[in-house]
Amino acid sequence: MSQLIISVSGLRGIVGETLTPDIACRFVASFAASAPPGPIVIGRDGRTTGPMLRNAIVAGLAACGRDCIDADVAATPTIGVLVRESGAAGGVQISASHNPPTYNGIKLFGADGRVLDAVSGAKIRDGFLEGRAGWCAFDKVGEVRQAEDPHTPHMKKVLATIDVEAVKKTGFHVLLDSNHGAGGVLGVRLLEALGCQVESVGVEPTGQFAHVPEPTAENLTDIASRVAQGDCAVGFCQDPDADRLALIDENGRYIGEEATLALCVRRAMEVGRTNGPIVINGATSSMSTLVAKSFGVETFRSSVGEANVADMMIARSAAYGGEGNGGPIDPSVGYVRDSFVGMAQVLDLMARTGKPLSQLADELPVQHIYKDKAAVAAERLPALFEKLTAHFQDADADTGDGLRLQWPDAWLLVRGSNTEPIIRMIAEAETVDKAKALCDQARTLLG
């Protein structure tokens, strides 16, 4: 991962090597050249390199005549809400999501408060590569102002989606692990507003990650023990920019990120959000599909990527959606993956049903995902997909996003990563052995 990763939604790189202040400045200058008139919202997660990149980005935008609204440390979904609330022309979030601390990145938002769609994002990327910028004269330089309270508008929208009083009556004891990213700033406020007794871990946004940033089972063993030993009803674990949420039940069992979305879908269906389909991506567990189906609600699958899910949600007038990496998307809050939506709505489901998280998780349809990855040159992918299609002739093949092979009771997705120079293999089946076998066969065919 030594190269700069540029996608339609932004870029990521190693600070001081592939991501420098010069690159950050030129990238947002291309953004400024394409964005409509108006100020730009700036936010960052807790990474130690965030303030430095913030200064470079603000300088670049100001040099293009753009006023900036500085939200300082704020979660990615919070930036999306703030863009809309401020009537801004767009937003810039400084974050490398779950990447190691040597990395940082830039994620771009449009005036509608969602991550840039593919067409808009490609225009920014191409402009950056071509050196396009709109530098202004000395008397047109933009100014910077601090956002007084960037978090309250987001919190209000999240709370409006649930029965706040019902949750308050339970007095849940919860653990929040923000791993020194951006999530603790709003996370503690939200949970306390819901009457929770909060055990906070890593809520200070120092960027000094206490464990590997991605909220997977192997990275959360210590947190899981704290949940069980602390007699907590649930453990909420965020990634550094707080658009993803993993769950740990009261017994210290890692429920995971896929279950976050499936439980939020169940809750949405039970409160009557059945006036439209749900949208998930091609790598998301079928648990959400099966839950929606039990309520007579159709599911559509988009290409992998938050912007693609949002595009399809809007096109299909979806009632709910998200990605299986712990990112529910509630249209009433915004078309951005949102860990705070996940926390509030899971607590609401627990309060409404009177059931512990362990029971709710056990009631989900049984599906098992297995993931693998390998270093494969991009130019090899077309031939590889042909080889896989020929080998798995009994599957329905879809090449809209990599290669997705679908059987009645299982699926396999093989695709190039948007954020790393690797190929990902993701399979789901009724048993983990069957899912792993599909990935193993794909790996063997890689040669």
C-alpha distance (Angstrom), angle and dihedral (degrees) to the residues before:
residue distance angle dihedral
M1 . . .
S2 3.80 . .
Q3 3.80 94.8 .
L4 3.79 128.9 83.2
I5 3.80 108.0 -97.8
I6 3.81 110.1 -141.8
S7 3.79 120.6 -177.0
V8 3.79 135.1 162.8
S9 3.82 90.6 -92.9
G10 3.80 97.2 49.4
L11 3.78 141.7 -73.0
R12 3.81 143.0 -76.4
G13 3.76 132.5 -163.6
I14 3.78 147.5 146.0
V15 3.79 109.0 -74.4
G16 3.79 112.1 -115.7
E17 3.79 92.5 15.3
T18 3.79 115.0 50.1
L19 3.81 96.7 -1.4
T20 3.80 113.9 54.1
P21 3.82 133.6 160.4
D22 3.80 88.4 -103.0
I23 3.82 92.3 55.8
A24 3.81 92.2 46.1
C25 3.79 91.3 49.5
R26 3.81 94.1 48.8
F27 3.82 92.7 45.1
V28 3.81 94.1 55.4
A29 3.81 89.8 42.6
S30 3.80 87.0 62.0
F31 3.81 88.2 48.5
A32 3.80 91.1 51.1
A33 3.79 90.6 51.1
S34 3.82 90.9 58.0
A35 3.81 103.5 34.8
P36 3.83 121.2 95.5
P37 3.82 119.3 -107.6
G38 3.77 117.0 -69.2
P39 3.80 142.9 70.8
I40 3.81 125.3 -51.4
V41 3.82 123.1 -129.8
I42 3.83 114.8 -134.9
G43 3.82 124.5 -161.3
R44 3.79 138.2 159.8
D45 3.78 141.7 -166.2
G46 3.81 120.5 -123.8
R47 3.81 98.8 -83.4
T48 3.80 114.4 136.1
T49 3.81 90.9 -125.1
G50 3.81 92.7 54.6
P51 3.82 97.9 91.8
M52 3.80 91.8 50.2
L53 3.80 93.0 50.3
R54 3.79 90.4 43.1
N55 3.80 89.4 58.4
A56 3.81 92.0 49.4
I57 3.79 92.7 46.9
V58 3.80 94.5 47.3
A59 3.80 89.2 48.8
G60 3.80 91.0 51.1
L61 3.79 94.0 48.4
A62 3.82 93.3 44.3
A63 3.82 89.2 50.3
C64 3.81 86.6 57.0
G65 3.81 91.0 53.3
R66 3.80 95.5 -101.7
D67 3.78 124.0 142.4
C68 3.81 112.4 -140.0
I69 3.81 132.0 -145.8
D70 3.81 106.6 -152.3
A71 3.81 112.5 -150.4
D72 3.82 91.5 173.3
V73 3.85 110.1 -160.9
A74 3.80 108.3 13.0
A75 3.79 137.3 141.8
T76 3.78 119.9 -102.2
P77 3.85 94.2 -112.0
T78 3.82 88.9 48.6
I79 3.80 89.8 58.2
G80 3.81 89.5 52.5
V81 3.80 91.8 54.2
L82 3.82 92.7 43.8
V83 3.81 92.0 53.2
R84 3.81 89.8 58.1
E85 3.79 95.4 40.6
S86 3.83 91.3 50.6
G87 3.80 95.5 45.6
A88 3.80 86.4 -125.0
A89 3.78 126.4 169.6
G90 3.78 91.1 -125.4
G91 3.77 145.4 -48.1
V92 3.79 142.7 -108.7
Q93 3.79 121.0 -150.1
I94 3.81 116.2 -166.7
S95 3.79 106.2 -147.9
A96 3.78 142.9 115.1
S97 3.80 92.0 -153.2
H98 3.82 108.9 -146.6
N99 3.82 97.1 -8.1
P100 3.84 119.5 120.6
P101 3.84 119.7 -84.0
T102 3.81 93.1 -97.8
Y103 3.80 87.1 69.8
N104 3.75 133.9 73.7
G105 3.77 132.9 167.8
I106 3.77 150.6 -179.4
K107 3.80 126.4 -113.1
L108 3.81 119.0 -170.3
F109 3.81 129.5 -145.6
G110 3.78 130.1 -163.1
A111 3.79 126.3 -135.7
D112 3.82 88.6 -90.8
G113 3.82 89.9 66.7
R114 3.77 97.1 -113.0
V115 3.77 132.3 109.6
L116 3.78 110.2 -83.5
D117 3.78 115.8 -85.5
A118 3.80 119.9 -120.4
V119 3.80 96.3 -96.8
S120 3.82 95.2 49.3
G121 3.77 92.4 41.2
A122 3.80 93.0 50.6
K123 3.80 89.5 53.3
I124 3.83 91.0 54.7
R125 3.80 92.3 45.6
D126 3.80 92.9 49.7
G127 3.80 91.1 46.1
F128 3.80 90.3 52.8
L129 3.80 92.3 49.6
E130 3.81 90.1 48.2
G131 3.81 92.9 46.8
R132 3.80 94.6 -114.9
A133 3.82 114.9 169.0
G134 3.78 140.4 150.5
W135 3.80 102.7 -137.3
C136 3.79 111.2 -179.3
A137 3.80 137.3 -148.2
F138 3.81 122.0 -91.2
D139 3.79 93.6 -97.6
K140 3.81 94.0 52.3
V141 3.81 99.2 54.7
G142 3.79 113.6 134.1
E143 3.80 128.1 -116.9
V144 3.80 133.5 -134.2
R145 3.79 129.1 -132.1
Q146 3.77 130.3 179.0
A147 3.79 119.8 -116.6
E148 3.80 104.9 -119.8
D149 3.81 95.8 -145.4
P150 3.81 114.5 -6.3
H151 3.82 94.1 174.3
T152 3.82 106.2 58.0
P153 3.83 97.6 70.4
H154 3.80 89.8 53.1
M155 3.81 93.6 46.3
K156 3.80 91.9 50.3
K157 3.80 91.6 52.7
V158 3.80 91.9 49.7
L159 3.80 93.8 47.8
A160 3.81 90.5 49.5
T161 3.82 89.6 64.9
I162 3.83 95.6 61.8
D163 3.81 144.4 46.5
V164 3.80 97.8 -96.8
E165 3.81 95.5 -176.0
A166 3.80 92.7 51.9
V167 3.79 90.7 53.7
K168 3.81 92.3 45.2
K169 3.80 91.4 55.0
T170 3.81 91.3 60.4
G171 3.82 94.8 56.7
F172 3.79 91.6 -151.6
H173 3.80 118.1 -155.9
V174 3.80 104.7 -139.5
L175 3.79 138.4 174.0
L176 3.79 119.2 -138.6
D177 3.81 118.1 -162.5
S178 3.80 111.0 -172.0
N179 3.83 92.8 163.2
H180 3.82 91.2 -138.6
G181 3.79 92.5 -62.1
A182 3.79 129.8 118.4
G183 3.81 98.8 -75.4
G184 3.78 100.6 81.9
V185 3.79 94.8 65.2
L186 3.81 93.6 68.3
G187 3.80 97.4 16.5
V188 3.80 96.2 71.0
R189 3.82 91.9 43.8
L190 3.79 92.1 50.8
L191 3.79 95.6 47.3
E192 3.80 93.1 46.3
A193 3.82 89.3 49.4
L194 3.81 85.4 57.2
G195 3.79 91.7 55.0
C196 3.79 94.6 -108.0
Q197 3.77 125.8 153.2
V198 3.80 98.4 -128.7
E199 3.78 126.0 -152.1
S200 3.79 101.3 -167.3
V201 3.79 124.1 -157.3
G202 3.78 122.9 -175.9
V203 3.80 95.0 -9.2
E204 3.81 93.2 142.8
P205 3.84 106.6 96.0
T206 3.81 96.6 -131.9
G207 3.80 97.1 129.7
Q208 3.81 89.2 -129.6
F209 3.80 94.4 129.3
A210 3.81 112.7 -148.6
H211 3.81 90.8 -155.9
V212 3.80 138.0 7.2
P213 3.83 104.8 -56.2
E214 3.80 99.9 -124.3
P215 3.84 108.0 89.4
T216 3.82 97.6 -130.2
A217 3.81 128.3 141.7
E218 3.80 94.9 -102.0
N219 3.81 91.4 51.2
L220 3.81 95.3 48.9
T221 3.82 104.1 50.2
D222 3.81 93.4 114.3
I223 3.81 91.7 46.2
A224 3.80 90.6 49.4
S225 3.82 90.0 54.3
R226 3.80 90.9 50.4
V227 3.80 91.3 52.1
A228 3.80 92.3 53.0
Q229 3.80 96.2 41.2
G230 3.79 92.6 44.6
D231 3.80 93.5 55.9
C232 3.81 91.0 -121.7
A233 3.79 123.2 166.7
V234 3.81 91.6 -141.7
G235 3.77 142.4 -4.5
F236 3.81 117.0 -137.0
C237 3.80 114.2 -159.4
Q238 3.81 121.0 -172.2
D239 3.78 133.2 -168.4
P240 3.84 117.2 -123.6
D241 3.81 97.1 -86.0
A242 3.82 92.9 37.7
D243 3.78 100.5 -127.4
R244 3.82 90.9 116.8
L245 3.80 129.7 60.8
A246 3.80 131.1 -167.3
L247 3.81 121.6 -168.7
I248 3.80 132.6 -140.3
D249 3.80 118.2 -169.2
E250 3.79 128.1 -134.2
N251 3.81 91.1 -91.3
G252 3.80 92.9 56.9
R253 3.80 93.0 -103.4
Y254 3.78 116.2 147.4
I255 3.81 104.3 -122.8
G256 3.76 91.3 179.3
E257 3.77 140.9 -151.8
E258 3.81 99.3 -68.1
A259 3.81 89.2 59.1
T260 3.81 90.5 53.5
L261 3.78 91.5 66.5
A262 3.82 94.8 38.7
L263 3.82 92.0 52.7
C264 3.80 91.2 46.6
V265 3.81 89.5 50.5
R266 3.82 90.3 50.9
R267 3.78 90.7 50.1
A268 3.82 91.7 47.5
M269 3.81 90.8 51.7
E270 3.81 93.0 47.5
V271 3.81 93.0 53.2
G272 3.80 91.8 50.9
R273 3.78 104.0 -94.3
T274 3.79 89.6 143.6
N275 3.79 97.9 113.2
G276 3.78 92.2 103.6
P277 3.80 141.8 13.9
I278 3.78 126.8 -84.6
V279 3.80 122.9 -117.8
I280 3.81 125.7 -148.1
N281 3.78 131.2 162.5
G282 3.78 128.5 -102.5
A283 3.81 93.1 -99.5
T284 3.81 96.7 51.1
S285 3.78 121.9 108.1
S286 3.78 119.4 -95.9
M287 3.81 87.9 -127.8
S288 3.81 89.0 91.8
T289 3.81 90.8 46.8
L290 3.80 92.2 51.7
V291 3.81 92.6 46.4
A292 3.81 91.6 51.5
K293 3.81 90.9 45.2
S294 3.80 90.9 55.8
F295 3.82 86.7 61.6
G296 3.80 92.9 46.3
V297 3.81 92.5 -105.9
E298 3.80 121.7 140.1
T299 3.82 124.0 -130.1
F300 3.79 127.2 -145.3
R301 3.80 123.5 -165.6
S302 3.79 121.8 -143.9
S303 3.77 130.5 -170.1
V304 3.80 114.7 -78.8
G305 3.78 113.3 -82.4
E306 3.79 134.6 77.6
A307 3.82 93.3 -109.8
N308 3.81 91.0 54.0
V309 3.80 92.0 50.6
A310 3.81 90.8 48.8
D311 3.81 91.6 48.0
M312 3.79 91.7 54.0
M313 3.80 93.4 42.5
I314 3.79 89.8 56.5
A315 3.81 93.4 43.1
R316 3.83 92.3 49.3
S317 3.84 96.1 38.7
A318 3.79 87.3 -123.3
A319 3.79 120.8 -163.2
Y320 3.80 92.3 -149.0
G321 3.78 142.3 -7.2
G322 3.76 148.1 154.4
E323 3.75 147.2 145.2
G324 3.78 128.1 -77.0
N325 3.80 93.0 -120.3
G326 3.79 87.9 87.0
G327 3.78 96.6 -80.9
P328 3.82 115.7 130.7
I329 3.81 115.5 -175.0
D330 3.79 116.2 -153.3
P331 3.84 110.5 -173.1
S332 3.80 91.0 -151.2
V333 3.82 88.9 64.2
G334 3.79 100.3 32.6
Y335 3.78 143.9 -67.9
V336 3.81 92.7 -90.6
R337 3.81 129.4 101.1
D338 3.78 105.6 -100.2
S339 3.81 130.5 -165.5
F340 3.82 90.6 -172.8
V341 3.80 91.0 58.0
G342 3.79 86.3 50.9
M343 3.81 94.5 51.3
A344 3.79 95.8 46.1
Q345 3.79 95.7 44.4
V346 3.81 95.3 45.5
L347 3.82 89.1 52.1
D348 3.80 88.8 47.8
L349 3.81 90.3 52.4
M350 3.80 90.9 49.6
A351 3.80 91.2 49.0
R352 3.81 94.9 45.9
T353 3.79 95.1 48.4
G354 3.80 98.4 34.1
K355 3.80 87.4 -136.3
P356 3.81 127.3 131.7
L357 3.79 118.0 -116.7
S358 3.80 91.6 -108.2
Q359 3.80 91.6 60.4
L360 3.80 93.7 44.9
A361 3.80 89.9 51.1
D362 3.81 91.9 48.5
E363 3.81 89.7 52.9
L364 3.80 91.9 60.3
P365 3.82 117.0 101.3
V366 3.80 110.5 -87.4
Q367 3.79 110.8 -107.3
H368 3.79 130.5 147.2
I369 3.80 126.7 -152.0
Y370 3.79 123.9 -159.5
K371 3.81 122.1 -169.9
D372 3.78 132.2 -164.3
K373 3.79 135.9 163.8
A374 3.79 140.0 -162.8
A375 3.78 139.4 -175.3
V376 3.80 106.3 -104.0
A377 3.80 126.9 161.0
A378 3.80 112.4 -114.2
E379 3.80 92.9 -125.8
R380 3.81 89.5 62.4
L381 3.81 94.6 58.9
P382 3.84 100.2 86.0
A383 3.79 92.4 53.0
L384 3.78 91.1 43.6
F385 3.81 91.7 52.5
E386 3.81 90.6 51.8
K387 3.79 89.4 51.1
L388 3.81 92.6 50.1
T389 3.81 93.0 46.7
A390 3.80 90.8 51.5
H391 3.80 91.6 48.3
F392 3.81 95.9 47.5
Q393 3.81 97.8 45.2
D394 3.82 92.5 152.9
A395 3.84 92.2 65.0
D396 3.79 130.8 83.5
A397 3.80 106.6 -115.6
D398 3.80 126.0 -146.9
T399 3.81 120.8 -178.6
G400 3.80 98.1 -176.2
D401 3.80 91.4 110.0
G402 3.77 111.6 16.3
L403 3.80 107.4 -55.8
R404 3.79 121.5 -41.6
L405 3.80 117.7 -172.5
Q406 3.80 116.3 -165.5
W407 3.80 128.5 -164.1
P408 3.83 125.4 176.6
D409 3.81 91.1 -99.6
A410 3.81 104.5 20.6
W411 3.80 146.2 27.1
L412 3.80 140.0 -158.1
L413 3.81 126.4 -156.3
V414 3.80 122.2 -166.9
R415 3.79 116.1 -178.6
G416 3.77 144.5 142.8
S417 3.82 114.2 -97.5
N418 3.81 119.9 -109.2
T419 3.80 92.2 -149.3
E420 3.83 105.6 32.5
P421 3.84 134.2 39.4
I422 3.79 92.8 -112.2
I423 3.79 141.0 95.0
R424 3.80 117.9 -114.0
M425 3.80 125.2 -146.8
I426 3.80 115.5 -163.5
A427 3.79 124.3 175.5
E428 3.79 134.1 175.8
A429 3.79 129.9 -164.9
E430 3.79 141.0 145.8
T431 3.82 89.9 -88.7
V432 3.79 129.7 37.6
D433 3.83 90.1 -131.4
K434 3.80 91.4 59.6
A435 3.80 92.1 46.5
K436 3.81 91.1 49.0
A437 3.80 90.7 48.1
L438 3.81 90.4 57.3
C439 3.83 91.4 51.5
D440 3.80 90.8 45.4
Q441 3.80 91.3 53.2
A442 3.79 90.4 49.5
R443 3.82 91.0 49.5
T444 3.81 90.9 50.4
L445 3.80 90.4 52.6
L446 3.81 89.3 52.5
G447 3.80 87.8 70.8
